[in-house]
Amino acid sequence: QAETKLKSLVQQHFAGLAPAQTVVQGLGSASDVILELAQQGAGMVVMATHGHGFLGRIALGSVAERVLRH
């Protein structure tokens, strides 16, 4: 279901732009998976954040922040 919804979202909002490949991965840490795809040559990575706030970032960290740091 996630893959179908993601592809639909990309078609709806990014139709006519550069071709996009969607990836749904359920295994491994999110930041590790994203970094691996980036190292394989992804031209752009689009990530959303949950907005856990300052204390949440300190306690748990943020996937987006970890990806940006690396």
C-alpha positions as CSV (number, residue, x, y, z in Angstrom):
1,Q,0.0,0.0,0.0
2,A,2.8,2.4,0.9
3,E,4.4,1.9,-2.5
4,T,1.2,2.5,-4.4
5,K,0.4,5.6,-2.4
6,L,3.9,7.0,-2.8
7,K,3.8,6.5,-6.6
8,S,0.4,8.2,-6.8
9,L,1.6,11.1,-4.8
10,V,4.6,11.6,-7.1
11,Q,2.5,11.4,-10.2
12,Q,0.0,13.9,-8.8
13,H,2.5,16.5,-7.6
14,F,5.6,16.0,-9.9
15,A,4.1,15.0,-13.2
16,G,6.0,16.5,-16.1
17,L,9.2,17.0,-14.2
18,A,12.3,14.9,-14.3
19,P,11.7,11.1,-13.9
20,A,11.4,10.0,-10.3
21,Q,12.1,6.6,-8.8
22,T,10.3,5.9,-5.6
23,V,11.7,3.6,-2.9
24,V,9.8,2.0,0.0
25,Q,12.1,0.1,2.4
26,G,11.1,-1.5,5.6
27,L,14.3,-2.9,6.8
28,G,17.2,-1.1,8.4
29,S,17.5,2.3,10.0
30,A,15.9,5.0,7.9
31,S,19.0,7.2,7.8
32,D,21.2,4.3,6.8
33,V,18.9,3.4,3.9
34,I,18.6,7.0,2.7
35,L,22.4,7.5,2.9
36,E,23.0,4.3,0.9
37,L,20.6,5.4,-1.8
38,A,22.3,8.8,-1.9
39,Q,25.7,7.1,-2.2
40,Q,24.4,5.1,-5.1
41,G,23.8,8.3,-7.1
42,A,20.4,9.6,-6.1
43,G,20.1,13.1,-7.7
44,M,17.6,14.3,-5.0
45,V,16.3,12.9,-1.7
46,V,13.0,14.2,-0.4
47,M,12.3,13.7,3.3
48,A,9.5,14.8,5.6
49,T,10.0,15.5,9.2
50,H,7.6,14.7,12.1
51,G,8.4,17.9,14.0
52,H,9.2,16.3,17.4
53,G,10.5,19.6,18.6
54,F,13.8,20.5,20.3
55,L,13.6,18.0,23.2
56,G,12.6,15.2,20.8
57,R,15.6,15.9,18.6
58,I,17.9,15.9,21.6
59,A,16.6,12.6,23.0
60,L,16.0,10.7,19.8
61,G,17.7,12.6,17.0
62,S,16.1,13.2,13.6
63,V,16.5,11.1,10.5
64,A,16.7,14.3,8.4
65,E,19.4,15.7,10.7
66,R,21.4,12.5,10.6
67,V,21.2,12.4,6.8
68,L,22.2,16.0,6.5
69,R,25.2,15.6,8.8
70,H,26.5,12.7,6.6
